[in-house]
Amino acid sequence: MKAITNADVGKKLRAARDRASLTQPQVGEACGVTAQAVAKYEKGTSGLTVMMLYKLAEAVGVNPKELLP
């Protein structure tokens, strides 16, 4: 089984955000973090908690499972 990396989740987050036509600041505001934090999640340079994964998924309108590889 392949390990889940931050970069894998980040790519899916970016794609879901783009499909929802949302900006990083909009997603950040919905999740209580900065746009810079959202950018780091999307680049895979910052890890995220399960709670943040759920918040991000809700903000972009997808099931949290859709953000996992």
N, C-alpha and C positions, 0 to 999 in steps of 0.2 A: 504494500500500500504506500502511495506517495505521501510524503509529509506536506502539510498545508503551510505555505509560506505567506508572509505579509504581502509580498509582491503579487501573489496569486489573488488574494482577497482584494488588494488595491485595484488591480485591473478590472475585476468584476464590479467593484464599487464605482469606478470611473464610468464604465459602460452603462451601469444602471442610472447614474446621475445624468449622463448625457441623454439617455432615452427619456428621462423625466423632464428634460429641459430645465435643469436646476443649476445654479452656480455654486461654487464652493462656499461663498459666504451664506447663501440661503440654507445649505445643508448644515453648515456649522451652527447657524443660529437655531435651527430646529433641534440640534443635538446638544447645545450648550457648550460648544467649543469654537475656536477661531477657524477662519478660513485656512490659515496656515496649518492647523492640525489636520483638517480634511485633506489638504494637499499632501501632507506626510503620510497619511493613511493610504491615499491613492498611489503614491510612489513606493510604498512598502518600506519606508524608512522609519516608521513608528508602528510599534505593535499596538493592538487594541484588545480591550477586554471583551468578554462575551456580552456584557451590558452595552458597551459602545457599539458592538456589531449589531445588536438589536435596534438601538437608536438610529444608527445609520440606515439600516434596512427600512425602518419605518419612514424615515425622512425621504428616501428615494422611492418608496412605494413598492418594495419587493419583500418577499419572504426571506428571512435571514439565511435560509439554506441556499438561496440563489447566489449569495455572495461567497459561498464556499466552493472550492474546486471539486 
